[in-house]
Amino acid sequence: MEKFVVHGGIPLSGSITPSGNKNEALPVLAATLLAREPVILHNVPDILDITIMRGLLESLGVEVKQIDKHSFSFDSGNLKSINPDSTQASRIRGSFLLAGPLLARKKSFVLPAPGGDRIGLRPVQTHLSALENLGARIDLNENGFYHMQTSGLKGTQIYLDEASVMATENAVMAAVTAQGKTNIYNAACEPHVQGLCYFLKLLGANIEGIGSNLLVIEGVSVLSGGEYTIQPDHTEVGSFIGLAAVTGSELRIRNAGVQYLRMTKLMFEKLGVEIQVEGDDLLIPKKQKLIVRKDPSGGIPKIDDAPWPGFPADLTSIMTVVATQCSGAVLIFEKMFESRLFWVDKLIEMGAQIILCDPHRAVVSGPTPLKGARVSSPDIRAGMALLIAALGAKGITEIYNIDQIDRGYETIDKRLNALGAKILRVSE
């Protein structure tokens, strides 16, 4: 086990480029199972979740070759197994993205319940219902393993009971080679869902309505190979904006994928954060006066998440830290996950003034100087938020359970140290 020892209060400067989008890379890797010819992927993030997913593909017989640090080829032409490694699959939630492609390709397999961050219940019933509508038969055994099988997937009308990102992705991957036409209503339309759809179209899939809540898919018999580049991670971009604001640093975020940052920019501006757009780069000026913009009625403004194009849920943890350094009060309203705010006690220990109203709402009053402490990362996004808080705090902070951060942020200590931070990775 390793921990971060963070020396806070050091201004940062320079430029940083976001990694490839983790939440796009995971379904795209899963979708390589559908291709009967080799696929080359670029800008694949070098993080733990992706390493595990590559291993799962290899356990199925996919030939994976590394071209460079962020580029790989995947050849799924000769799958040798129908069941992915169950021990590794249970480590990440993204393993459940194998369900759609394996149904389409192998007809019968066994998959464990997904792992991942414990930020709420996160049921998979929406996935199961969508796949059953397409012709899958699914049984859950007493050990928590799903046995899925089909005699052949057929296009249908799918109405998702929630706009679930992964359920949409599983349904899309199962439908692209199903017989006939599939309509997916209430589909998620986040950038990573769009990216998966564009990747599948590159391989020969017939998908209409990308970026909307209605996806129309005409099944094709086979998908070919191709070459695709993963988009920049908009969550990582938001994290770097928050980092600059909390530490009073001037940072340039290169190749930021500005087209997907409208709501992120709007919410940061509510907290008084100035963001300058220069082409596809963002410039965050140093030593900003962070003042919460009050609602016209005089009420406390809120930062609340919602399905795309609303504010991303993955950034609510980052915004909570930024709010501690702003003059005024703000309500953080986490609507989508009932356990995601349960880490704020760690921020309070560092000096923040936060009232946790209930599992979904917290009121943050600032500005409050933060001080070093010993804390533990409960999940990927809260872990990054604590790292940002530590860099803005006075003194030394020790962050434990940092493998959670490594799951979503590539070599984050080295990248931030290149900007002037002092983050030591130490074996416990």
C-alpha positions as CSV (number, residue, x, y, z in Angstrom):
1,M,0.0,0.0,0.0
2,E,1.1,3.5,-0.7
3,K,0.2,7.0,0.5
4,F,0.7,10.6,-0.6
5,V,2.6,13.0,1.6
6,V,1.6,16.4,0.3
7,H,3.3,19.7,1.2
8,G,0.6,22.3,0.8
9,G,0.6,26.1,0.2
10,I,3.0,26.0,-2.9
11,P,1.8,28.0,-5.9
12,L,1.8,26.0,-9.1
13,S,2.3,27.2,-12.7
14,G,2.6,25.9,-16.2
15,S,0.5,23.8,-18.5
16,I,-1.1,20.4,-18.3
17,T,-2.9,18.2,-20.8
18,P,-5.8,16.0,-19.7
19,S,-5.6,12.2,-20.2
20,G,-8.0,10.3,-22.3
21,N,-11.5,10.0,-20.9
22,K,-11.6,6.9,-18.6
23,N,-15.4,6.7,-18.9
24,E,-15.0,6.5,-22.7
25,A,-12.0,4.3,-22.8
26,L,-13.7,1.5,-20.7
27,P,-16.7,1.0,-23.0
28,V,-14.6,1.4,-26.2
29,L,-12.2,-1.3,-25.0
30,A,-15.2,-3.5,-24.2
31,A,-16.5,-2.8,-27.7
32,T,-13.4,-4.1,-29.4
33,L,-14.9,-7.6,-28.7
34,L,-17.4,-6.8,-31.5
35,A,-14.7,-6.2,-34.1
36,R,-13.7,-9.1,-36.3
37,E,-10.6,-7.2,-37.4
38,P,-7.8,-5.5,-35.4
39,V,-8.6,-2.1,-33.8
40,I,-6.0,0.5,-32.8
41,L,-6.8,2.9,-30.0
42,H,-4.9,6.1,-29.2
43,N,-4.9,8.3,-26.1
44,V,-5.8,5.4,-23.8
45,P,-5.2,6.6,-20.2
46,D,-2.6,4.7,-18.2
47,I,-4.7,4.1,-15.1
48,L,-5.6,1.0,-13.0
49,D,-9.1,0.6,-14.3
50,I,-7.9,0.5,-17.9
51,T,-5.1,-2.0,-17.0
52,I,-7.7,-4.3,-15.4
53,M,-10.0,-4.0,-18.4
54,R,-7.1,-4.9,-20.8
55,G,-6.4,-7.9,-18.6
56,L,-10.0,-9.0,-18.8
57,L,-10.0,-8.8,-22.6
58,E,-6.8,-10.9,-22.6
59,S,-8.4,-13.4,-20.4
60,L,-11.0,-13.8,-23.1
61,G,-8.4,-14.4,-25.8
62,V,-8.1,-10.9,-27.2
63,E,-4.6,-10.3,-28.5
64,V,-3.5,-6.9,-27.0
65,K,-0.3,-5.3,-28.2
66,Q,1.1,-2.0,-26.9
67,I,2.2,0.4,-29.6
68,D,3.4,3.2,-27.2
69,K,2.4,4.4,-23.7
70,H,-1.1,5.4,-24.7
71,S,-1.7,3.4,-27.9
72,F,-2.7,-0.2,-28.2
73,S,-4.0,-2.7,-30.8
74,F,-6.8,-5.2,-30.0
75,D,-7.4,-8.3,-32.1
76,S,-10.6,-10.1,-31.1
77,G,-10.7,-12.4,-34.1
78,N,-10.1,-15.6,-32.1
79,L,-11.7,-15.5,-28.7
80,K,-10.7,-18.5,-26.6
81,S,-12.9,-18.1,-23.6
82,I,-16.4,-17.0,-22.9
83,N,-15.9,-16.1,-19.2
84,P,-13.7,-13.2,-18.2
85,D,-11.4,-13.5,-15.1
86,S,-14.0,-13.2,-12.3
87,T,-11.5,-12.0,-9.6
88,Q,-10.4,-9.1,-11.8
89,A,-13.9,-8.4,-13.1
90,S,-15.2,-7.9,-9.6
91,R,-12.6,-5.1,-8.9
92,I,-14.1,-2.5,-11.3
93,R,-17.6,-1.4,-12.2
94,G,-16.5,-1.1,-15.9
95,S,-16.3,-4.9,-16.1
96,F,-20.1,-5.0,-16.5
97,L,-19.6,-3.3,-19.9
98,L,-18.5,-6.7,-21.2
99,A,-22.1,-8.0,-21.0
100,G,-23.4,-6.4,-24.2
101,P,-20.5,-7.4,-26.4
102,L,-20.3,-10.9,-25.0
103,L,-24.0,-11.5,-25.6
104,A,-23.5,-10.3,-29.2
105,R,-20.4,-12.4,-29.8
106,K,-20.5,-15.5,-27.6
107,K,-24.2,-16.0,-26.7
108,S,-23.5,-17.5,-23.3
109,F,-21.2,-16.5,-20.4
110,V,-20.9,-15.8,-16.7
111,L,-20.1,-12.4,-15.3
112,P,-19.7,-11.4,-11.6
113,A,-21.5,-8.4,-10.1
114,P,-19.5,-5.2,-10.8
115,G,-17.1,-3.6,-8.3
116,G,-16.0,0.1,-8.3
117,D,-16.6,3.1,-6.1
118,R,-19.0,2.7,-3.2
119,I,-20.9,6.0,-3.7
120,G,-24.4,4.6,-3.5
121,L,-26.5,1.6,-4.4
122,R,-25.7,1.7,-8.2
123,P,-28.0,-1.1,-9.2
124,V,-27.7,-2.8,-12.6
125,Q,-31.3,-3.6,-13.2
126,T,-31.5,-1.0,-16.0
127,H,-28.7,-2.9,-17.8
128,L,-30.5,-6.2,-17.3
129,S,-33.9,-5.0,-18.5
130,A,-32.4,-3.5,-21.7
131,L,-30.5,-6.7,-22.5
132,E,-33.5,-8.9,-21.7
133,N,-35.6,-6.7,-24.1
134,L,-33.0,-7.6,-26.8
135,G,-33.4,-11.3,-26.2
136,A,-31.1,-12.2,-23.3
137,R,-32.0,-14.7,-20.6
138,I,-30.3,-13.7,-17.3
139,D,-30.0,-15.7,-14.1
140,L,-28.3,-14.6,-10.9
141,N,-26.9,-17.4,-8.9
142,E,-26.3,-17.6,-5.1
143,N,-22.7,-16.5,-5.5
144,G,-23.7,-13.2,-7.1
145,F,-22.7,-14.3,-10.7
146,Y,-24.9,-13.4,-13.7
147,H,-25.3,-16.2,-16.2
148,M,-26.4,-14.5,-19.5
149,Q,-27.3,-16.3,-22.7
150,T,-29.3,-15.8,-25.9
151,S,-30.3,-17.7,-28.9
152,G,-29.9,-14.5,-30.9
153,L,-30.3,-10.8,-30.2
154,K,-33.2,-9.0,-32.0
155,G,-33.9,-5.3,-32.4
156,T,-36.6,-3.9,-30.2
157,Q,-38.0,-0.8,-28.4
158,I,-36.0,-0.1,-25.2
159,Y,-37.3,2.4,-22.6
160,L,-34.6,2.9,-20.0
161,D,-36.1,3.7,-16.6
162,E,-33.2,6.0,-15.9
163,A,-30.7,7.7,-18.2
164,S,-27.9,5.3,-17.1
165,V,-24.6,5.8,-18.9
166,M,-23.4,2.3,-18.6
167,A,-26.8,0.8,-19.3
168,T,-27.1,2.9,-22.5
169,E,-23.6,1.7,-23.5
170,N,-24.4,-2.0,-22.9
171,A,-27.7,-1.7,-24.9
172,V,-25.9,0.1,-27.8
173,M,-23.1,-2.6,-27.9
174,A,-25.7,-5.4,-27.8
175,A,-27.9,-3.8,-30.5
176,V,-25.4,-2.8,-33.2
177,T,-25.2,-6.4,-34.4
178,A,-28.6,-7.5,-33.4
179,Q,-31.1,-8.5,-36.1
180,G,-33.4,-5.6,-37.0
181,K,-33.9,-2.1,-35.7
182,T,-33.6,-0.9,-32.1
183,N,-34.8,2.4,-30.5
184,I,-33.3,3.3,-27.2
185,Y,-35.4,5.9,-25.4
186,N,-34.2,8.0,-22.4
187,A,-30.7,7.2,-23.5
188,A,-27.8,8.8,-21.7
189,C,-25.9,11.3,-24.0
190,E,-22.7,12.1,-22.0
191,P,-19.6,12.8,-24.0
192,H,-18.3,9.3,-23.3
193,V,-21.5,7.7,-24.6
194,Q,-21.2,9.8,-27.7
195,G,-17.6,8.7,-28.1
196,L,-18.5,5.1,-27.9
197,C,-21.2,5.6,-30.6
198,Y,-18.7,7.4,-32.9
199,F,-16.2,4.5,-32.4
200,L,-18.8,1.9,-33.3
201,K,-19.9,3.9,-36.4
202,L,-16.2,3.9,-37.4
203,L,-16.3,0.1,-37.3
204,G,-19.4,0.0,-39.5
205,A,-22.3,0.3,-37.0
206,N,-25.5,2.2,-38.1
207,I,-26.4,4.6,-35.2
208,E,-28.5,7.7,-35.5
209,G,-29.3,10.3,-32.8
210,I,-25.9,10.5,-31.2
211,G,-25.9,13.2,-28.6
212,S,-29.7,13.0,-28.0
213,N,-31.9,10.9,-25.7
214,L,-33.1,8.7,-28.6
215,L,-30.7,6.4,-30.3
216,V,-31.8,4.6,-33.4
217,I,-29.7,1.5,-34.3
218,E,-30.1,-0.6,-37.4
219,G,-28.3,-3.9,-36.8
220,V,-25.4,-5.0,-39.1
221,S,-24.1,-8.5,-39.5
222,V,-20.5,-7.7,-38.6
223,L,-18.1,-4.9,-37.5
224,S,-14.7,-4.4,-39.1
225,G,-11.5,-2.9,-37.6
226,G,-10.4,0.7,-37.4
227,E,-8.3,3.4,-35.7
228,Y,-9.8,5.7,-33.1
229,T,-8.6,8.4,-30.6
230,I,-10.1,8.6,-27.1
231,Q,-11.4,12.1,-26.3
232,P,-9.9,14.2,-23.4
233,D,-11.3,13.6,-20.0
234,H,-13.7,16.5,-19.2
235,T,-13.8,15.4,-15.5
236,E,-10.0,15.7,-15.3
237,V,-10.2,19.2,-16.9
238,G,-12.7,20.2,-14.2
239,S,-10.4,18.9,-11.6
240,F,-7.5,21.0,-12.9
241,I,-9.7,24.1,-12.9
242,G,-10.5,23.4,-9.3
243,L,-6.8,22.9,-8.5
244,A,-5.9,26.2,-10.0
245,A,-8.6,28.0,-8.1
246,V,-7.8,26.5,-4.7
247,T,-4.1,27.0,-4.9
248,G,-4.3,30.5,-6.5
249,S,-2.2,29.2,-9.4
250,E,-2.1,30.2,-13.1
251,L,-2.6,27.1,-15.1
252,R,-3.1,26.4,-18.8
253,I,-5.1,23.3,-19.6
254,R,-4.2,22.2,-23.2
255,N,-6.5,20.3,-25.6
256,A,-9.3,20.6,-23.0
257,G,-12.2,19.5,-25.2
258,V,-13.9,22.9,-24.8
259,Q,-17.1,21.8,-26.6
260,Y,-18.1,19.7,-23.6
261,L,-17.3,22.2,-20.9
262,R,-20.2,24.7,-21.1
263,M,-22.0,23.6,-17.9
264,T,-18.7,23.0,-16.1
265,K,-17.6,26.6,-16.9
266,L,-21.0,28.0,-15.8
267,M,-20.9,26.3,-12.4
268,F,-17.3,27.4,-11.7
269,E,-18.3,30.9,-12.6
270,K,-21.0,30.7,-9.9
271,L,-18.1,30.4,-7.4
272,G,-16.3,33.4,-8.9
273,V,-13.7,31.3,-10.9
274,E,-12.6,33.1,-14.1
275,I,-11.9,30.7,-17.0
276,Q,-10.4,32.1,-20.2
277,V,-11.0,30.1,-23.4
278,E,-8.2,30.3,-26.0
279,G,-9.0,27.9,-28.9
280,D,-9.2,24.5,-27.3
281,D,-7.1,25.6,-24.3
282,L,-8.3,26.9,-21.0
283,L,-6.3,29.5,-19.0
284,I,-7.0,29.9,-15.3
285,P,-5.6,33.2,-14.0
286,K,-3.7,33.2,-10.7
287,K,-4.8,34.6,-7.3
288,Q,-8.4,35.0,-8.2
289,K,-10.9,36.6,-5.8
290,L,-13.3,33.8,-5.3
291,I,-16.7,35.2,-4.4
292,V,-19.9,33.2,-4.6
293,R,-22.4,34.8,-6.9
294,K,-25.7,35.2,-5.0
295,D,-29.0,34.4,-6.6
296,P,-31.0,37.5,-7.6
297,S,-33.5,36.6,-4.9
298,G,-30.8,36.7,-2.3
299,G,-31.0,33.0,-1.6
300,I,-28.0,30.7,-1.3
301,P,-26.9,29.5,-4.8
302,K,-26.5,25.8,-5.4
303,I,-24.2,23.6,-7.4
304,D,-26.2,20.6,-8.4
305,D,-25.5,17.7,-10.8
306,A,-27.8,16.2,-13.4
307,P,-27.6,13.8,-16.4
308,W,-25.9,15.4,-19.4
309,P,-26.0,18.2,-20.5
310,G,-26.3,19.0,-16.8
311,F,-23.3,19.4,-14.4
312,P,-21.3,16.2,-14.1
313,A,-21.8,14.3,-10.9
314,D,-18.1,13.4,-10.9
315,L,-17.2,17.0,-10.3
316,T,-19.3,17.7,-7.2
317,S,-16.5,16.6,-4.9
318,I,-14.1,19.0,-6.6
319,M,-16.6,21.9,-6.3
320,T,-17.0,21.2,-2.6
321,V,-13.3,21.9,-2.1
322,V,-13.4,25.0,-4.2
323,A,-16.4,26.3,-2.3
324,T,-14.4,26.2,1.0
325,Q,-12.1,28.9,-0.5
326,C,-14.9,31.2,-1.7
327,S,-16.4,34.1,0.1
328,G,-20.1,33.2,0.8
329,A,-22.2,30.2,1.2
330,V,-23.2,27.6,-1.4
331,L,-25.4,24.5,-1.4
332,I,-23.8,21.4,-2.9
333,F,-26.7,19.2,-4.1
334,E,-25.6,15.7,-5.1
335,K,-28.8,14.3,-6.6
336,M,-27.5,11.1,-8.3
337,F,-25.6,9.2,-5.6
338,E,-26.7,8.9,-2.0
339,S,-23.3,8.3,-0.5
340,R,-21.1,10.6,-2.4
341,L,-21.0,13.4,0.2
342,F,-20.0,11.1,3.1
343,W,-16.4,12.1,2.8
344,V,-16.8,15.8,3.8
345,D,-15.9,14.9,7.4
346,K,-12.4,14.7,6.1
347,L,-12.6,18.3,4.8
348,I,-14.0,19.5,8.1
349,E,-11.0,17.9,9.8
350,M,-8.8,20.0,7.5
351,G,-10.7,23.2,8.7
352,A,-13.6,23.5,6.3
353,Q,-17.0,24.8,7.5
354,I,-19.5,22.4,6.1
355,I,-22.9,21.3,7.3
356,L,-24.0,17.9,5.9
357,C,-27.8,18.4,5.8
358,D,-28.6,14.8,4.5
359,P,-27.0,12.3,2.2
360,H,-27.5,14.5,-0.8
361,R,-27.0,18.1,0.4
362,A,-24.2,20.0,2.1
363,V,-23.9,23.7,2.8
364,V,-20.3,25.1,2.5
365,S,-19.4,28.5,4.0
366,G,-16.1,30.2,3.3
367,P,-13.5,31.1,2.9
368,T,-11.8,29.0,5.5
369,P,-8.0,28.3,5.6
370,L,-7.3,24.6,5.3
371,K,-4.6,22.8,7.3
372,G,-2.8,19.5,6.9
373,A,-4.3,16.3,8.3
374,R,-4.2,12.5,7.9
375,V,-7.1,11.5,5.6
376,S,-8.1,8.5,3.4
377,S,-9.4,8.5,-0.1
378,P,-12.9,6.8,-0.2
379,D,-13.3,6.9,-4.0
380,I,-11.7,8.3,-7.1
381,R,-13.3,11.7,-7.2
382,A,-13.2,12.4,-3.5
383,G,-9.6,11.3,-3.5
384,M,-8.7,13.9,-6.1
385,A,-10.7,16.5,-4.2
386,L,-8.7,15.7,-1.0
387,L,-5.4,16.0,-3.0
388,I,-6.5,19.4,-4.2
389,A,-7.4,20.4,-0.7
390,A,-4.0,19.2,0.5
391,L,-2.2,21.3,-2.1
392,G,-4.1,24.4,-1.0
393,A,-3.7,23.7,2.7
394,K,-1.0,24.9,5.1
395,G,1.3,22.2,6.3
396,I,1.6,18.5,5.5
397,T,-1.2,16.2,4.6
398,E,-1.0,12.4,4.4
399,I,-3.5,10.8,2.0
400,Y,-4.1,7.0,2.4
401,N,-5.8,4.5,0.1
402,I,-4.4,6.4,-3.0
403,D,-5.0,3.4,-5.3
404,Q,-8.5,4.9,-5.5
405,I,-7.0,8.0,-7.0
406,D,-4.7,6.0,-9.3
407,R,-7.8,4.2,-10.7
408,G,-8.9,7.4,-12.4
409,Y,-6.0,9.9,-12.6
410,E,-2.9,8.9,-14.5
411,T,0.4,9.4,-12.6
412,I,-1.2,12.4,-11.0
413,D,1.6,13.0,-8.5
414,K,4.2,13.2,-11.3
415,R,2.1,15.5,-13.5
416,L,1.3,17.9,-10.6
417,N,4.9,17.9,-9.4
418,A,5.9,19.0,-12.9
419,L,3.8,22.1,-12.1
420,G,5.7,22.8,-8.9
421,A,3.7,20.7,-6.4
422,K,5.5,18.7,-3.8
423,I,3.7,15.3,-3.6
424,L,5.7,12.3,-2.3
425,R,4.5,8.7,-3.0
426,V,5.5,6.7,0.0
427,S,5.1,3.0,0.9
428,E,3.1,2.6,4.1
